[in-house]
Amino acid sequence: MKGMARLLLAGVLLAAATVTAGAGDNREKLFIIINYSVYHCNAEIELNGIHITKTDKDNAYTVTGFSEVGMWIYPGPNSMTVTVKPLEKKIDSSGRPAIEVSLSTVQEGQMTNEGKKFMELKIPEKEGDNRLENVKSAFTRSATFKPAYVPPSGLWSRAKPAKLDDEARRQITGIIRDYHAALQKKDANAVWNLLRFASSDMMKLRHQSTDDLKTKFMRSFNEMLADKNFILLPLDADKLVMKPVADGKLVEVTDRDGREPIRTKETKDAGAYTFGVYMGYIDGKWMIAR
């Protein structure tokens, strides 16, 4: 269970969580997939300001993988950023450091590496490019792109960039408190009301019907609560960190260590449930958008 961020949003979407399962009209069921590989360098990858992955010294500063990222793609200019920093610890490896990140549109039924690539960022770019060798100071490499395909979502047309002033912070903090309290009380209806927009929009993104969504949500919620390891940690609401992302249309909320603001107690074998929160100012009020 470790690393199950945004669990309640994804829990009801298991049938659509991978693009390799399912059938139907593939012409309309497209997903946006990020594929990445980072070898032997201290690097972090962000899409529109949202953290995707990073390397760490315990894994020789190496990470490879993929993720469905349509929820972060919007009309107009989008950006991919790679930040590279000096190694915190020397590694014993003869492999040359390298970074490769790409975005693709993938049809339902395809493997994640079989889609149509529309954005790519590589370091080194060509022979003789040695910027990843013995990095002495941090640097970034960015690419801006306008996607030809934008996943169906009601968020981007309805969310308005809002000033993150004291009143906004107060309201957002209140919503996080309510979210934590509802989970603590195991109040499924209260949690559903907080996540109704986000859950419905995620279904649209993944080309799934919203019929009986609340019923599916409740089933997933109760299955989670039945786990004996579901023990919420206290919420330190006074130390929440808020950062505008996605061109100002979302506010990422974390704890002061950059982790999800709501978490369960971590166990050695099972890890922890974590609940990522991205707020949006939608139809004149703050709500959980992702």
BANUVEX-323322 format. One record per residue: z, y negated, x negated of N, C-alpha, C in turn; residue in one letter. Coordinates in steps of 0.1 Angstrom, whole numbers, padded with zeros to 4 digits, always signed. Layout:
ZYXZYXZYXa/...
//
This chain:
+0000+0012-0008+0000+0000+0000+0000-0013-0008m/+0002-0011-0021+0003-0023-0030-0010-0031-0029k/-0008-0045-0028-0019-0053-0027-0026-0054-0014g/-0020-0050-0003-0026-0050+0010-0025-0064+0016m/-0031-0074+0010-0031-0088+0015-0039-0089+0027a/-0035-0098+0036-0042-0100+0049-0043-0087+0057r/-0032-0079+0056-0032-0066+0062-0035-0067+0077l/-0029-0076+0084-0030-0076+0099-0044-0080+0103l/-0051-0088+0095-0064-0091+0098-0074-0080+0096l/-0071-0072+0085-0080-0061+0082-0077-0048+0089a/-0064-0046+0093-0060-0034+0098-0067-0029+0111g/-0072-0038+0119-0079-0035+0131-0094-0033+0128v/-0098-0035+0116-0112-0035+0112-0116-0023+0103l/-0108-0013+0103-0111-0002+0094-0125+0004+0095l/-0130+0004+0108-0143+0010+0109-0154+0001+0103a/-0151-0011+0101-0161-0020+0095-0158-0025+0081a/-0148-0019+0075-0143-0024+0062-0153-0021+0051a/-0161-0010+0052-0170-0007+0042-0184-0008+0048t/-0194-0012+0040-0208-0012+0045-0215+0001+0043v/-0208+0011+0038-0215+0024+0036-0213+0033+0048t/-0205+0028+0058-0202+0037+0070-0208+0030+0082a/-0213+0039+0091-0218+0033+0103-0233+0033+0104g/-0238+0031+0116-0252+0031+0119-0255+0019+0128a/-0267+0019+0134-0270+0009+0143-0282+0000+0138g/-0283-0012+0143-0294-0021+0139-0291-0028+0126d/-0295-0022+0115-0293-0027+0101-0299-0041+0099n/-0309-0044+0107-0316-0057+0104-0306-0069+0106r/-0296-0067+0114-0288-0078+0117-0274-0077+0111e/-0270-0065+0107-0257-0063+0102-0257-0064+0086k/-0255-0077+0082-0255-0079+0068-0241-0083+0063l/-0238-0080+0051-0225-0083+0045-0228-0090+0031f/-0218-0098+0027-0220-0104+0014-0210-0098+0005i/-0215-0092-0006-0207-0085-0016-0207-0091-0029i/-0195-0093-0035-0194-0097-0049-0192-0084-0058i/-0200-0083-0068-0198-0073-0078-0194-0080-0091n/-0184-0075-0098-0180-0082-0111-0176-0072-0121y/-0178-0076-0134-0174-0068-0145-0170-0078-0156s/-0157-0077-0161-0152-0085-0171-0147-0076-0182v/-0152-0078-0194-0147-0069-0205-0141-0077-0216y/-0128-0074-0219-0121-0079-0231-0121-0094-0232h/-0119-0101-0221-0116-0115-0222-0107-0119-0210c/-0099-0129-0213-0089-0135-0204-0096-0144-0194n/-0099-0139-0182-0108-0146-0173-0103-0145-0159a/-0106-0155-0151-0104-0155-0136-0117-0159-0129e/-0119-0152-0118-0131-0155-0110-0127-0161-0096i/-0133-0172-0093-0130-0178-0080-0143-0181-0072e/-0142-0179-0059-0154-0183-0050-0149-0193-0041l/-0155-0205-0042-0152-0217-0034-0137-0220-0035n/-0131-0218-0047-0117-0221-0050-0108-0210-0046g/-0113-0199-0041-0104-0188-0036-0104-0177-0047i/-0092-0173-0051-0091-0163-0062-0097-0150-0058h/-0106-0144-0066-0112-0131-0064-0106-0121-0073i/-0105-0123-0086-0099-0113-0095-0096-0120-0108t/-0088-0114-0116-0086-0118-0130-0082-0107-0139k/-0083-0108-0152-0079-0098-0161-0065-0100-0165t/-0059-0090-0172-0046-0091-0177-0044-0083-0190d/-0034-0086-0198-0033-0080-0211-0030-0065-0210k/-0023-0061-0199-0019-0047-0197-0032-0038-0195d/-0043-0044-0192-0055-0036-0190-0066-0040-0199n/-0062-0044-0211-0071-0048-0222-0081-0059-0217a/-0076-0068-0208-0084-0079-0203-0097-0074-0198y/-0097-0063-0190-0109-0058-0185-0107-0054-0170t/-0117-0058-0162-0117-0054-0148-0131-0053-0143v/-0133-0043-0134-0146-0041-0127-0143-0038-0113t/-0152-0042-0104-0151-0039-0090-0160-0047-0081g/-0157-0046-0068-0165-0053-0058-0156-0056-0046f/-0161-0065-0038-0154-0069-0026-0163-0075-0016s/-0160-0074-0003-0168-0081+0007-0162-0095+0008e/-0170-0105+0007-0165-0119+0006-0172-0128+0016v/-0178-0122+0027-0184-0131+0037-0175-0141+0043g/-0162-0138+0044-0152-0147+0050-0151-0160+0043m/-0155-0161+0030-0154-0173+0022-0167-0180+0021w/-0178-0176+0027-0191-0182+0025-0194-0191+0037i/-0199-0203+0035-0202-0212+0045-0215-0219+0043y/-0220-0226+0054-0233-0232+0052-0233-0243+0042p/-0244-0246+0035-0245-0256+0025-0241-0251+0011g/-0237-0261+0002-0234-0257-0012-0221-0249-0012p/-0221-0238-0019-0210-0230-0023-0209-0229-0038n/-0197-0225-0043-0196-0224-0058-0189-0212-0062s/-0193-0207-0074-0187-0196-0081-0182-0201-0094m/-0169-0199-0098-0164-0204-0110-0157-0193-0118t/-0160-0192-0131-0153-0183-0140-0145-0192-0150v/-0132-0190-0151-0124-0197-0161-0120-0187-0172t/-0122-0191-0184-0119-0182-0195-0108-0189-0204v/-0098-0182-0208-0087-0187-0216-0085-0179-0228k/-0078-0184-0238-0076-0176-0250-0067-0164-0247p/-0069-0153-0254-0061-0141-0252-0047-0144-0255l/-0038-0139-0246-0024-0140-0248-0019-0130-0258e/-0026-0119-0259-0023-0108-0267-0035-0102-0273k/-0035-0099-0286-0047-0093-0292-0049-0079-0287k/-0061-0075-0286-0064-0061-0281-0071-0054-0292i/-0069-0041-0292-0075-0032-0302-0088-0026-0295d/-0099-0033-0297-0111-0028-0291-0123-0033-0299s/-0133-0024-0300-0145-0027-0307-0156-0033-0297s/-0153-0032-0284-0163-0037-0274-0164-0052-0275g/-0176-0056-0272-0179-0071-0272-0175-0077-0258r/-0168-0088-0258-0164-0094-0246-0177-0099-0238p/-0176-0097-0225-0187-0100-0216-0183-0102-0202a/-0190-0110-0194-0187-0113-0180-0200-0113-0172i/-0199-0106-0161-0211-0106-0152-0206-0106-0138e/-0210-0116-0130-0207-0117-0116-0219-0119-0108v/-0220-0113-0096-0232-0115-0088-0228-0114-0073s/-0235-0121-0065-0234-0120-0050-0247-0114-0044l/-0245-0105-0035-0257-0099-0028-0255-0098-0013s/-0266-0098-0006-0265-0094+0008-0268-0080+0009t/-0260-0072+0016-0261-0058+0017-0261-0054+0032v/-0270-0045+0035-0271-0040+0049-0261-0029+0052q/-0256-0029+0064-0248-0017+0068-0255-0004+0065e/-0248+0005+0058-0254+0017+0054-0258+0018+0040g/-0259+0006+0033-0262+0006+0019-0250+0007+0010q/-0251+0011-0002-0241+0010-0012-0239-0004-0016m/-0227-0007-0021-0225-0021-0025-0233-0027-0036t/-0240-0018-0044-0248-0023-0055-0263-0022-0051n/-0266-0020-0038-0280-0018-0034-0286-0030-0027e/-0278-0041-0026-0282-0052-0018-0292-0061-0025g/-0295-0072-0019-0304-0082-0024-0296-0093-0031k/-0297-0093-0044-0289-0102-0052-0294-0117-0051k/-0285-0126-0048-0290-0140-0047-0282-0150-0056f/-0272-0145-0063-0265-0154-0072-0260-0145-0083m/-0262-0150-0096-0257-0143-0107-0252-0152-0118e/-0241-0148-0124-0235-0156-0135-0231-0147-0146l/-0237-0149-0158-0234-0140-0170-0230-0148-0182k/-0220-0143-0189-0217-0148-0202-0215-0136-0211i/-0222-0135-0222-0232-0144-0228-0245-0144-0220p/-0252-0155-0220-0264-0156-0213-0276-0151-0221e/-0275-0152-0235-0286-0148-0243-0281-0144-0257k/-0289-0138-0265-0286-0134-0278-0281-0146-0286e/-0270-0145-0293-0265-0156-0301-0254-0164-0294g/-0253-0162-0281-0242-0169-0273-0229-0162-0276d/-0220-0168-0284-0208-0162-0288-0195-0169-0283n/-0197-0176-0272-0186-0184-0267-0174-0176-0263r/-0175-0163-0260-0164-0155-0257-0157-0149-0269l/-0163-0151-0281-0157-0146-0293-0146-0155-0298e/-0134-0150-0299-0123-0158-0304-0121-0172-0297n/-0119-0171-0284-0117-0183-0276-0105-0190-0280v/-0106-0203-0283-0095-0211-0288-0089-0220-0277k/-0097-0224-0267-0093-0233-0257-0100-0229-0244s/-0094-0232-0232-0099-0227-0220-0112-0235-0216a/-0121-0228-0210-0134-0234-0205-0138-0228-0192f/-0146-0234-0184-0151-0229-0172-0166-0229-0172t/-0171-0219-0164-0186-0218-0162-0188-0217-0147r/-0195-0226-0141-0197-0226-0126-0212-0225-0122s/-0214-0220-0110-0227-0219-0105-0226-0224-0090a/-0235-0233-0086-0236-0237-0072-0248-0231-0065t/-0246-0227-0053-0257-0220-0046-0256-0223-0031f/-0268-0222-0024-0269-0224-0010-0274-0210-0004k/-0265-0203+0003-0269-0190+0007-0279-0190+0019p/-0289-0182+0018-0299-0182+0029-0293-0175+0041a/-0283-0166+0039-0277-0159+0050-0262-0163+0050y/-0257-0168+0061-0243-0171+0062-0237-0162+0073v/-0227-0155+0070-0221-0146+0080-0217-0153+0093p/-0218-0147+0105-0214-0153+0117-0199-0156+0117p/-0196-0169+0120-0182-0173+0120-0180-0186+0128s/-0169-0187+0135-0167-0199+0143-0158-0209+0135g/-0154-0205+0123-0145-0213+0115-0151-0226+0110l/-0162-0225+0103-0168-0236+0095-0173-0247+0104w/-0177-0244+0116-0181-0255+0125-0170-0262+0133s/-0159-0255+0133-0147-0260+0141-0136-0266+0132r/-0135-0261+0120-0125-0266+0111-0129-0279+0105a/-0119-0288+0104-0122-0302+0099-0113-0304+0086k/-0119-0309+0076-0111-0312+0064-0100-0322+0068p/-0088-0319+0065-0076-0327+0070-0068-0331+0057a/-0063-0343+0058-0054-0347+0047-0042-0339+0046k/-0039-0334+0034-0027-0326+0032-0015-0335+0029l/-0011-0342+0040+0000-0352+0038+0014-0345+0042d/+0024-0353+0042+0037-0347+0045+0038-0341+0059d/+0031-0347+0069+0032-0342+0082+0024-0329+0083e/+0013-0328+0076+0005-0316+0076+0013-0304+0069a/+0020-0308+0058+0028-0298+0051+0039-0293+0060r/+0045-0302+0068+0056-0299+0077+0051-0289+0087r/+0040-0292+0093+0034-0283+0104+0031-0269+0098q/+0024-0269+0087+0020-0256+0080+0033-0248+0077i/+0043-0255+0072+0055-0247+0068+0061-0241+0081t/+0061-0249+0092+0066-0244+0104+0059-0231+0109g/+0046-0231+0108+0038-0219+0112+0041-0207+0103i/+0043-0210+0090+0047-0199+0081+0060-0193+0085i/+0070-0202+0088+0083-0198+0092+0082-0189+0105r/+0074-0194+0114+0072-0186+0127+0066-0172+0124d/+0056-0172+0115+0049-0159+0112+0059-0149+0106y/+0067-0154+0096+0077-0146+0090+0088-0141+0100h/+0092-0150+0109+0102-0147+0119+0097-0136+0129a/+0084-0138+0132+0078-0128+0142+0077-0114+0135a/+0074-0114+0123+0073-0101+0116+0087-0095+0114l/+0097-0104+0111+0111-0099+0110+0116-0093+0123q/+0112-0100+0134+0117-0095+0147+0108-0084+0153k/+0097-0081+0145+0088-0070+0150+0082-0074+0164k/+0079-0087+0165+0074-0093+0178+0059-0092+0177d/+0053-0082+0182+0039-0080+0181+0031-0091+0189a/+0036-0095+0200+0029-0106+0208+0029-0119+0200n/+0040-0122+0194+0041-0135+0186+0032-0135+0174a/+0031-0123+0168+0022-0122+0156+0007-0123+0161v/+0004-0116+0172-0009-0117+0177-0013-0131+0181w/-0004-0139+0187-0008-0153+0190-0010-0161+0178n/-0003-0158+0167-0005-0166+0155-0019-0162+0148l/-0023-0149+0150-0034-0144+0143-0047-0142+0152l/-0046-0147+0164-0057-0144+0173-0070-0150+0168r/-0070-0162+0164-0083-0168+0159-0088-0161+0147f/-0079-0159+0137-0084-0152+0125-0089-0138+0127a/-0082-0130+0136-0086-0117+0138-0099-0116+0146s/-0101-0125+0156-0114-0125+0163-0125-0129+0154s/-0123-0139+0146-0133-0144+0137-0137-0133+0127d/-0127-0126+0122-0130-0115+0112-0139-0104+0119m/-0137-0101+0132-0145-0092+0139-0160-0097+0139m/-0162-0109+0142-0175-0115+0142-0182-0114+0129k/-0174-0117+0118-0180-0116+0105-0185-0102+0102l/-0178-0092+0107-0182-0078+0104-0190-0072+0116r/-0195-0080+0124-0205-0076+0135-0198-0066+0144h/-0186-0068+0147-0178-0059+0156-0175-0066+0169q/-0174-0058+0180-0171-0064+0193-0156-0068+0193s/-0153-0078+0200-0139-0083+0202-0133-0077+0214t/-0140-0068+0221-0135-0061+0233-0122-0053+0229d/-0112-0055+0237-0099-0047+0235-0093-0050+0221d/-0096-0061+0215-0091-0064+0202-0076-0065+0201l/-0070-0071+0212-0055-0071+0212-0049-0057+0212k/-0055-0048+0219-0050-0035+0220-0051-0028+0206t/-0062-0030+0199-0064-0024+0186-0054-0030+0176k/-0052-0043+0178-0043-0051+0169-0029-0045+0171f/-0025-0044+0183-0011-0039+0186-0009-0025+0180m/-0019-0016+0181-0018-0003+0176-0016-0003+0161r/-0024-0012+0154-0023-0013+0140-0010-0019+0136s/-0005-0029+0143+0007-0035+0140+0019-0025+0141f/+0019-0017+0152+0030-0007+0153+0029+0004+0143n/+0017+0008+0139+0016+0017+0128+0022+0012+0115e/+0020-0001+0112+0026-0007+0100+0041-0007+0101m/+0046-0011+0113+0061-0012+0114+0068+0001+0113l/+0060+0012+0116+0066+0025+0116+0068+0030+0101a/+0062+0023+0092+0064+0027+0078+0078+0023+0073d/+0085+0033+0068+0099+0030+0064+0100+0020+0053k/+0089+0018+0046+0089+0008+0035+0087-0006+0039n/+0085-0008+0052+0083-0022+0057+0096-0029+0058f/+0100-0036+0047+0112-0043+0047+0109-0057+0041i/+0109-0067+0050+0105-0080+0046+0115-0087+0036l/+0109-0094+0027+0117-0102+0018+0120-0115+0025l/+0131-0122+0021+0134-0135+0027+0122-0145+0023p/+0120-0155+0032+0110-0165+0030+0116-0177+0024l/+0111-0181+0012+0116-0194+0006+0106-0205+0010d/+0108-0210+0023+0099-0219+0029+0099-0233+0021a/+0110-0236+0015+0110-0249+0008+0102-0250-0005d/+0098-0238-0009+0090-0238-0022+0076-0233-0020k/+0071-0234-0008+0057-0230-0006+0047-0239-0013l/+0037-0234-0019+0026-0242-0026+0014-0242-0017v/+0008-0254-0015-0004-0255-0006-0015-0261-0014m/-0027-0255-0013-0038-0260-0021-0051-0260-0013k/-0058-0272-0011-0070-0271-0004-0081-0263-0011p/-0088-0255-0004-0099-0247-0010-0111-0248+0001v/-0122-0241-0003-0133-0240+0006-0138-0254+0011a/-0140-0263+0001-0144-0277+0003-0135-0284+0013d/-0122-0281+0012-0112-0288+0019-0110-0283+0034g/-0118-0273+0038-0116-0268+0051-0106-0257+0053k/-0100-0253+0042-0089-0243+0043-0078-0248+0033l/-0066-0244+0036-0054-0247+0028-0048-0233+0024v/-0049-0230+0012-0042-0217+0007-0027-0219+0006e/-0020-0210+0011-0005-0211+0010+0000-0199+0002v/+0008-0202-0009+0013-0192-0017+0028-0195-0020t/+0035-0186-0027+0048-0189-0032+0046-0197-0045d/+0056-0200-0052+0055-0208-0064+0049-0200-0076r/+0048-0187-0074+0042-0179-0085+0028-0175-0081d/+0022-0181-0071+0009-0179-0067+0006-0166-0059g/+0017-0160-0054+0016-0148-0046+0016-0151-0031r/+0012-0141-0023+0012-0143-0009+0026-0148-0004e/+0027-0157+0005+0040-0162+0009+0049-0153+0016p/+0043-0143+0023+0051-0133+0030+0049-0119+0024i/+0059-0112+0020+0058-0100+0013+0070-0090+0018r/+0067-0078+0016+0078-0068+0018+0084-0064+0005t/+0095-0058+0005+0101-0053-0007+0092-0043-0014k/+0090-0044-0027+0081-0035-0034+0089-0023-0038e/+0083-0011-0036+0088+0001-0040+0080+0007-0051t/+0086+0016-0059+0079+0021-0071+0067+0029-0068k/+0068+0037-0057+0057+0045-0053+0047+0039-0044d/+0052+0031-0035+0043+0026-0024+0038+0012-0026a/+0044+0004-0035+0040-0010-0037+0046-0019-0026g/+0038-0028-0020+0043-0037-0010+0032-0041-0001a/+0036-0045+0011+0027-0052+0021+0028-0066+0017y/+0016-0073+0016+0016-0087+0014+0007-0094+0024t/+0010-0106+0028+0003-0113+0038-0002-0126+0033f/-0015-0127+0030-0021-0139+0025-0023-0148+0037g/-0022-0161+0035-0023-0171+0045-0032-0182+0041v/-0043-0185+0049-0052-0196+0047-0052-0204+0060y/-0047-0216+0060-0046-0225+0072-0059-0233+0074m/-0062-0235+0086-0073-0244+0089-0069-0254+0100g/-0075-0266+0100-0073-0276+0110-0084-0275+0120y/-0081-0267+0131-0092-0263+0140-0089-0268+0154i/-0099-0275+0160-0097-0280+0173-0085-0289+0175d/-0082-0297+0164-0071-0306+0165-0057-0301+0161g/-0056-0289+0156-0043-0284+0153-0044-0274+0141k/-0033-0272+0134-0033-0263+0123-0030-0249+0129w/-0038-0239+0123-0036-0225+0127-0040-0216+0115m/-0036-0204+0115-0040-0194+0105-0054-0191+0107i/-0063-0193+0098-0077-0192+0099-0082-0179+0092a/-0075-0175+0081-0079-0163+0073-0066-0156+0069r/
//
